[in-house]
Amino acid sequence: MTAAIGRRRLEMTGDRIEAVCASHKVPAHVWGGWALRRGKVVFIVSTNPAYDLRKLADDIALSLGVPVRVFRDAVVAEVLP
């Protein structure tokens, strides 16, 4: 996983997800993730159950500059072109 994408790039992407959540005053932490096929990466995000990350999908996609799918506790991003 880290060899193809790069650990630094994964960490920067996780930091951007956290920054978007912080800008909306949603306390969140990206715990890590794993790579899927075709350049997609799943990031595990922990947050208060009262907050729904799906409402931030558009802002996360704009911040990352790639298509994303946001679930209750995970973000799937197409990190590689």
RAQUI-V695224 format. One record per backbone hydrogen bond with DSSP energy under -0.5 kcal/mol. CO is the residue of the C=O (numbers start at 1). NH is the residue of the N-H. Records with the same first field share a line. If there is no record, write none. Layout:
BEGIN
CO->NH + NH
END
This chain:
BEGIN
1->5
2->6
6->10
7->11
8->12
9->13
10->14
11->15
12->16
13->17
14->18
15->19
16->20
17->21
18->22
19->23
20->24
21->24 + 26
22->25
25->27
27->48
29->31 + 46
32->44
34->42
36->39
37->40
39->79 + 80
40->36
41->43 + 77
42->34
43->45 + 75
44->31 + 32
46->29
48->51
51->53
52->55
53->56
54->57
56->60
57->61
58->62
59->63
60->64
61->65 + 66
67->78
69->76
73->45
74->71
75->43 + 77
76->69
77->41 + 79
END
